Each structure stands twice: as structure tokens, then as C-alpha cells.
């Protein structure tokens, strides 16, 4: 992680628990542009802040990428 952490960021234990459910492809897949952990941290920030997608801070992946991955996870159940 190359940014200062937010209070809503996942701990190592939380990530170890949720990662198997969220990684639809390998973390080092060539088409993966953003870390799934950073995307999930962005979703947690949005949920905690109650902010709209487009107000996602710039040190997270772009809001459109976070939204697109959220839809994939949501559609996958």
C-alpha cells in the first residue's frame, strides 16, 4: 500500500478472511490493474463515509474501477 491508511482499511486478519471470497482471478493476473484489497478498502470507505461513488478520494483506485469490480462481486453473489 502506497498511501496513508484510513480507519476503514482492512486489517491483515480481515483481509485473510475475505480474500478467498473476493478474488475471482489471481491477484497477479496481467489484466488486473488495481489490487482487490485496495478496491475493497475503497468500498469500505464509501460505506463508512456514506459518500457517492464520484467522491471517492484520489488515493484509492478510480471510482469507476471500484464500481465495476463491486458489480462483478455483487453479480457473482
The first five atom37 places (N, CA, C, CB, O) and aatype in JSON, in Angstrom:
{
  "aatype": [20, 20, 20, 20, 20, 20, 20, 20, 20, 20, 20, 20, 20, 20, 20, 20, 20, 20, 20, 20, 20, 20, 20, 20, 20, 20, 20, 20, 20, 20, 20, 20, 20, 20, 20, 20, 20, 20, 20, 20, 20, 20, 20, 20, 20, 20, 20, 20, 20, 20, 20, 20, 20, 20, 20, 20, 20, 20, 20, 20, 20, 20, 20, 20, 20, 20, 20, 20, 20, 20, 20, 20, 20, 20, 20, 20, 20],
  "atom_mask": [
    [1, 1, 1, 1, 1],
    [1, 1, 1, 1, 1],
    [1, 1, 1, 1, 1],
    [1, 1, 1, 1, 1],
    [1, 1, 1, 1, 1],
    [1, 1, 1, 1, 1],
    [1, 1, 1, 1, 1],
    [1, 1, 1, 1, 1],
    [1, 1, 1, 1, 1],
    [1, 1, 1, 1, 1],
    [1, 1, 1, 1, 1],
    [1, 1, 1, 1, 1],
    [1, 1, 1, 1, 1],
    [1, 1, 1, 1, 1],
    [1, 1, 1, 1, 1],
    [1, 1, 1, 1, 1],
    [1, 1, 1, 1, 1],
    [1, 1, 1, 1, 1],
    [1, 1, 1, 1, 1],
    [1, 1, 1, 1, 1],
    [1, 1, 1, 1, 1],
    [1, 1, 1, 1, 1],
    [1, 1, 1, 1, 1],
    [1, 1, 1, 1, 1],
    [1, 1, 1, 1, 1],
    [1, 1, 1, 1, 1],
    [1, 1, 1, 1, 1],
    [1, 1, 1, 1, 1],
    [1, 1, 1, 1, 1],
    [1, 1, 1, 1, 1],
    [1, 1, 1, 1, 1],
    [1, 1, 1, 1, 1],
    [1, 1, 1, 1, 1],
    [1, 1, 1, 1, 1],
    [1, 1, 1, 1, 1],
    [1, 1, 1, 1, 1],
    [1, 1, 1, 1, 1],
    [1, 1, 1, 1, 1],
    [1, 1, 1, 1, 1],
    [1, 1, 1, 1, 1],
    [1, 1, 1, 1, 1],
    [1, 1, 1, 1, 1],
    [1, 1, 1, 1, 1],
    [1, 1, 1, 1, 1],
    [1, 1, 1, 1, 1],
    [1, 1, 1, 1, 1],
    [1, 1, 1, 1, 1],
    [1, 1, 1, 1, 1],
    [1, 1, 1, 1, 1],
    [1, 1, 1, 1, 1],
    [1, 1, 1, 1, 1],
    [1, 1, 1, 1, 1],
    [1, 1, 1, 1, 1],
    [1, 1, 1, 1, 1],
    [1, 1, 1, 1, 1],
    [1, 1, 1, 1, 1],
    [1, 1, 1, 1, 1],
    [1, 1, 1, 1, 1],
    [1, 1, 1, 1, 1],
    [1, 1, 1, 1, 1],
    [1, 1, 1, 1, 1],
    [1, 1, 1, 1, 1],
    [1, 1, 1, 1, 1],
    [1, 1, 1, 1, 1],
    [1, 1, 1, 1, 1],
    [1, 1, 1, 1, 1],
    [1, 1, 1, 1, 1],
    [1, 1, 1, 1, 1],
    [1, 1, 1, 1, 1],
    [1, 1, 1, 1, 1],
    [1, 1, 1, 1, 1],
    [1, 1, 1, 1, 1],
    [1, 1, 1, 1, 1],
    [1, 1, 1, 1, 1],
    [1, 1, 1, 1, 1],
    [1, 1, 1, 1, 1],
    [1, 1, 1, 1, 1]
  ],
  "atom_positions": [
    [[0.86, -1.17, 0.0], [0.0, 0.0, 0.0], [0.91, 1.23, 0.0], [-0.98, 0.0, 1.24], [1.82, 1.34, 0.81]],
    [[0.65, 2.14, -0.89], [1.5, 3.33, -1.04], [0.83, 4.59, -0.53], [1.89, 3.51, -2.49], [1.2, 5.69, -0.95]],
    [[-0.13, 4.48, 0.34], [-0.84, 5.65, 0.85], [-0.98, 5.53, 2.35], [-2.23, 5.79, 0.18], [-0.76, 4.47, 2.93]],
    [[-1.34, 6.65, 2.99], [-1.61, 6.59, 4.42], [-2.91, 5.81, 4.62], [-1.72, 8.03, 5.03], [-3.86, 5.99, 3.85]],
    [[-2.96, 4.94, 5.62], [-4.18, 4.14, 5.82], [-5.35, 4.98, 6.34], [-3.89, 3.0, 6.78], [-5.17, 5.97, 7.05]],
    [[-6.54, 4.55, 5.98], [-7.78, 5.12, 6.51], [-8.25, 4.22, 7.65], [-8.89, 5.26, 5.39], [-7.92, 3.03, 7.67]],
    [[-9.0, 4.76, 8.6], [-9.52, 3.91, 9.69], [-10.4, 2.76, 9.17], [-10.32, 4.77, 10.66], [-10.54, 1.75, 9.85]],
    [[-10.97, 2.9, 8.01], [-11.84, 1.86, 7.45], [-11.08, 0.76, 6.72], [-12.84, 2.49, 6.5], [-11.69, -0.22, 6.29]],
    [[-9.76, 0.88, 6.56], [-8.98, -0.13, 5.85], [-9.02, -1.47, 6.58], [-7.53, 0.33, 5.69], [-9.15, -1.53, 7.8]],
    [[-8.91, -2.53, 5.8], [-8.89, -3.88, 6.33], [-7.62, -4.16, 7.11], [-9.04, -4.89, 5.2], [-6.53, -3.72, 6.73]],
    [[-7.76, -4.88, 8.2], [-6.57, -5.38, 8.9], [-6.09, -6.63, 8.16], [-6.89, -5.7, 10.42], [-6.77, -7.13, 7.27]],
    [[-4.91, -7.11, 8.52], [-4.38, -8.33, 7.89], [-5.31, -9.51, 8.12], [-2.98, -8.65, 8.42], [-5.54, -10.31, 7.21]],
    [[-5.84, -9.64, 9.34], [-6.75, -10.75, 9.66], [-8.05, -10.65, 8.87], [-7.06, -10.77, 11.16], [-8.56, -11.66, 8.37]],
    [[-8.59, -9.44, 8.75], [-9.83, -9.26, 7.97], [-9.59, -9.62, 6.51], [-10.35, -7.81, 8.09], [-10.43, -10.28, 5.89]],
    [[-8.47, -9.19, 5.95], [-8.17, -9.49, 4.56], [-8.01, -10.99, 4.35], [-6.91, -8.75, 4.11], [-8.49, -11.53, 3.36]],
    [[-7.33, -11.66, 5.27], [-7.15, -13.11, 5.16], [-8.49, -13.83, 5.15], [-6.29, -13.63, 6.31], [-8.64, -14.87, 4.5]],
    [[-9.47, -13.29, 5.88], [-10.8, -13.9, 5.93], [-11.59, -13.67, 4.64], [-11.59, -13.34, 7.11], [-12.19, -14.61, 4.11]],
    [[-11.59, -12.43, 4.11], [-12.45, -12.12, 2.96], [-11.8, -12.39, 1.61], [-12.86, -10.69, 3.01], [-12.51, -12.56, 0.62]],
    [[-10.48, -12.43, 1.54], [-9.79, -12.57, 0.25], [-10.26, -13.78, -0.56], [-8.3, -12.67, 0.48], [-10.47, -13.64, -1.77]],
    [[-10.42, -14.96, 0.03], [-10.86, -16.1, -0.79], [-12.22, -15.89, -1.45], [-10.9, -17.34, 0.06], [-12.51, -16.5, -2.48]],
    [[-13.05, -15.06, -0.86], [-14.38, -14.81, -1.41], [-14.37, -13.74, -2.5], [-15.32, -14.4, -0.31], [-15.3, -13.66, -3.3]],
    [[-13.33, -12.91, -2.52], [-13.31, -11.76, -3.42], [-12.42, -11.93, -4.63], [-12.87, -10.57, -2.67], [-12.61, -11.24, -5.63]],
    [[-11.48, -12.81, -4.58], [-10.54, -12.93, -5.68], [-11.1, -13.87, -6.74], [-9.17, -13.45, -5.17], [-11.01, -15.09, -6.63]],
    [[-11.68, -13.29, -7.76], [-12.26, -14.04, -8.86], [-11.18, -14.46, -9.85], [-13.34, -13.22, -9.57], [-11.39, -15.36, -10.67]],
    [[-10.03, -13.82, -9.78], [-8.86, -14.2, -10.58], [-7.64, -13.98, -9.71], [-8.78, -13.36, -11.93], [-7.72, -13.31, -8.68]],
    [[-6.53, -14.52, -10.1], [-5.31, -14.37, -9.31], [-4.96, -12.9, -9.13], [-4.15, -15.11, -9.98], [-5.17, -12.08, -10.02]],
    [[-4.42, -12.59, -7.96], [-4.06, -11.19, -7.67], [-3.0, -10.66, -8.61], [-3.58, -11.06, -6.25], [-2.94, -9.45, -8.84]],
    [[-2.16, -11.53, -9.16], [-1.1, -11.07, -10.06], [-1.46, -11.28, -11.53], [0.19, -11.79, -9.74], [-0.58, -11.28, -12.38]],
    [[-2.75, -11.46, -11.82], [-3.18, -11.63, -13.22], [-2.8, -10.39, -14.02], [-4.72, -11.89, -13.3], [-2.94, -9.27, -13.53]],
    [[-2.33, -10.57, -15.26], [-1.85, -9.42, -16.04], [-2.93, -8.37, -16.31], [-1.3, -9.9, -17.34], [-2.62, -7.19, -16.45]],
    [[-4.2, -8.79, -16.39], [-5.25, -7.81, -16.67], [-5.71, -7.07, -15.43], [-6.44, -8.51, -17.31], [-6.48, -6.11, -15.53]],
    [[-5.25, -7.49, -14.25], [-5.66, -6.81, -13.02], [-4.86, -5.52, -12.89], [-5.44, -7.73, -11.77], [-3.63, -5.54, -12.79]],
    [[-5.56, -4.42, -12.9], [-4.9, -3.11, -12.81], [-4.82, -2.61, -11.38], [-5.65, -2.1, -13.67], [-3.88, -1.9, -11.02]],
    [[-5.82, -2.98, -10.55], [-5.88, -2.48, -9.17], [-5.96, -3.66, -8.21], [-7.1, -1.53, -8.98], [-6.58, -4.68, -8.51]],
    [[-5.33, -3.52, -7.1], [-5.33, -4.55, -6.07], [-6.76, -4.78, -5.56], [-4.4, -4.16, -4.9], [-7.47, -3.81, -5.27]],
    [[-7.19, -6.04, -5.45], [-8.53, -6.28, -4.9], [-8.66, -5.77, -3.46], [-8.86, -7.77, -4.96], [-9.75, -5.37, -3.03]],
    [[-7.57, -5.8, -2.73], [-7.62, -5.27, -1.36], [-7.87, -3.77, -1.36], [-6.32, -5.59, -0.62], [-8.66, -3.28, -0.55]],
    [[-7.22, -3.05, -2.26], [-7.45, -1.6, -2.34], [-8.87, -1.29, -2.81], [-6.44, -0.95, -3.3], [-9.48, -0.33, -2.34]],
    [[-9.39, -2.08, -3.72], [-10.78, -1.89, -4.18], [-11.73, -2.12, -3.0], [-11.12, -2.86, -5.36], [-12.66, -1.35, -2.79]],
    [[-11.49, -3.19, -2.24], [-12.35, -3.47, -1.09], [-12.2, -2.39, -0.03], [-12.02, -4.84, -0.49], [-13.19, -2.0, 0.59]],
    [[-10.99, -1.9, 0.19], [-10.8, -0.78, 1.12], [-11.59, 0.44, 0.66], [-9.3, -0.42, 1.24], [-12.18, 1.14, 1.48]],
    [[-11.61, 0.68, -0.64], [-12.38, 1.81, -1.17], [-13.87, 1.62, -0.91], [-12.12, 1.98, -2.69], [-14.57, 2.56, -0.55]],
    [[-14.36, 0.4, -1.09], [-15.77, 0.12, -0.81], [-16.09, 0.32, 0.66], [-16.13, -1.32, -1.23], [-17.14, 0.86, 1.01]],
    [[-15.19, -0.11, 1.53], [-15.4, 0.1, 2.97], [-15.41, 1.59, 3.3], [-14.32, -0.63, 3.79], [-16.2, 2.04, 4.13]],
    [[-14.52, 2.35, 2.67], [-14.5, 3.79, 2.91], [-15.84, 4.4, 2.48], [-13.33, 4.47, 2.14], [-16.42, 5.21, 3.21]],
    [[-16.32, 4.02, 1.29], [-17.59, 4.55, 0.8], [-18.74, 4.23, 1.74], [-17.89, 4.0, -0.59], [-19.57, 5.09, 2.04]],
    [[-18.78, 2.99, 2.21], [-19.85, 2.58, 3.11], [-19.77, 3.35, 4.43], [-19.78, 1.06, 3.38], [-20.8, 3.78, 4.97]],
    [[-18.57, 3.52, 4.94], [-18.4, 4.23, 6.21], [-18.69, 5.71, 6.08], [-16.98, 4.03, 6.73], [-19.32, 6.3, 6.96]],
    [[-18.24, 6.31, 4.99], [-18.42, 7.75, 4.8], [-19.82, 8.1, 4.3], [-17.38, 8.28, 3.82], [-20.28, 9.23, 4.48]],
    [[-20.49, 7.14, 3.69], [-21.8, 7.43, 3.12], [-21.72, 8.37, 1.93], [-22.7, 8.03, 4.18], [-22.66, 9.09, 1.63]],
    [[-20.58, 8.35, 1.26], [-20.34, 9.26, 0.15], [-20.75, 8.64, -1.18], [-18.85, 9.66, 0.1], [-20.8, 7.41, -1.3]],
    [[-21.06, 9.47, -2.18], [-21.33, 8.94, -3.51], [-20.04, 8.41, -4.16], [-21.97, 10.02, -4.39], [-18.93, 8.79, -3.77]],
    [[-20.21, 7.54, -5.15], [-19.08, 6.93, -5.84], [-18.05, 7.96, -6.29], [-19.57, 6.14, -7.04], [-16.85, 7.78, -6.08]],
    [[-18.52, 9.03, -6.9], [-17.6, 10.0, -7.51], [-16.83, 10.83, -6.49], [-18.36, 10.93, -8.41], [-15.93, 11.58, -6.86]],
    [[-17.16, 10.7, -5.21], [-16.42, 11.43, -4.17], [-15.34, 10.56, -3.53], [-17.37, 11.93, -3.1], [-14.76, 10.95, -2.51]],
    [[-15.07, 9.41, -4.1], [-14.02, 8.54, -3.59], [-12.69, 9.28, -3.64], [-13.95, 7.21, -4.4], [-12.35, 9.85, -4.68]],
    [[-11.92, 9.3, -2.54], [-10.64, 10.02, -2.55], [-9.7, 9.51, -3.66], [-9.95, 9.87, -1.19], [-9.76, 8.35, -4.06]],
    [[-8.86, 10.4, -4.12], [-7.98, 10.1, -5.26], [-6.88, 9.09, -4.95], [-7.36, 11.35, -5.74], [-6.25, 8.57, -5.88]],
    [[-6.63, 8.81, -3.69], [-5.58, 7.83, -3.41], [-6.09, 6.39, -3.43], [-4.96, 8.12, -2.07], [-5.31, 5.46, -3.22]],
    [[-7.38, 6.2, -3.68], [-7.93, 4.88, -3.96], [-7.94, 4.68, -5.48], [-9.38, 4.73, -3.35], [-7.71, 5.63, -6.23]],
    [[-8.21, 3.45, -5.94], [-8.4, 3.29, -7.39], [-9.54, 4.18, -7.88], [-8.69, 1.79, -7.74], [-10.37, 4.59, -7.07]],
    [[-9.61, 4.5, -9.17], [-10.68, 5.36, -9.69], [-12.06, 4.8, -9.34], [-10.53, 5.52, -11.21], [-12.28, 3.59, -9.32]],
    [[-12.99, 5.71, -9.07], [-14.31, 5.29, -8.64], [-14.96, 4.34, -9.64], [-15.2, 6.5, -8.43], [-15.65, 3.41, -9.24]],
    [[-14.77, 4.57, -10.94], [-15.4, 3.72, -11.96], [-14.85, 2.29, -11.88], [-15.17, 4.3, -13.37], [-15.6, 1.33, -12.08]],
    [[-13.57, 2.14, -11.59], [-12.97, 0.81, -11.45], [-13.5, 0.11, -10.2], [-11.44, 0.9, -11.4], [-13.76, -1.09, -10.21]],
    [[-13.66, 0.87, -9.12], [-14.21, 0.32, -7.88], [-15.66, -0.11, -8.1], [-14.11, 1.34, -6.72], [-16.06, -1.19, -7.66]],
    [[-16.43, 0.73, -8.77], [-17.83, 0.4, -9.04], [-17.93, -0.84, -9.92], [-18.54, 1.59, -9.71], [-18.75, -1.72, -9.67]],
    [[-17.11, -0.91, -10.96], [-17.14, -2.05, -11.87], [-16.82, -3.35, -11.13], [-16.15, -1.85, -13.03], [-17.49, -4.36, -11.35]],
    [[-15.81, -3.32, -10.27], [-15.47, -4.53, -9.5], [-16.56, -4.86, -8.5], [-14.14, -4.35, -8.78], [-16.87, -6.03, -8.29]],
    [[-17.15, -3.84, -7.89], [-18.28, -4.08, -6.97], [-19.41, -4.8, -7.68], [-18.79, -2.74, -6.38], [-20.01, -5.73, -7.14]],
    [[-19.71, -4.37, -8.92], [-20.78, -5.03, -9.7], [-20.42, -6.48, -9.99], [-21.04, -4.27, -11.03], [-21.28, -7.35, -9.91]],
    [[-19.15, -6.74, -10.32], [-18.72, -8.12, -10.57], [-18.92, -8.98, -9.34], [-17.26, -8.15, -11.01], [-19.47, -10.08, -9.42]],
    [[-18.45, -8.47, -8.18], [-18.6, -9.23, -6.94], [-20.07, -9.42, -6.61], [-17.89, -8.53, -5.78], [-20.48, -10.5, -6.19]],
    [[-20.84, -8.38, -6.78], [-22.27, -8.44, -6.47], [-22.98, -9.44, -7.4], [-22.92, -7.04, -6.6], [-23.79, -10.25, -6.93]],
    [[-22.69, -9.39, -8.67], [-23.32, -10.31, -9.63], [-22.89, -11.75, -9.4], [-22.98, -9.9, -11.06], [-23.65, -12.68, -9.69]],
    [[-21.67, -11.95, -8.88], [-21.17, -13.3, -8.62], [-21.77, -13.88, -7.33], [-19.64, -13.29, -8.53], [-21.64, -15.07, -7.05]],
    [[-22.43, -13.02, -6.57], [-23.07, -13.48, -5.33], [-22.12, -13.49, -4.2], [-23.65, -14.84, -5.5], [-22.49, -13.85, -3.08]]
  ]
}
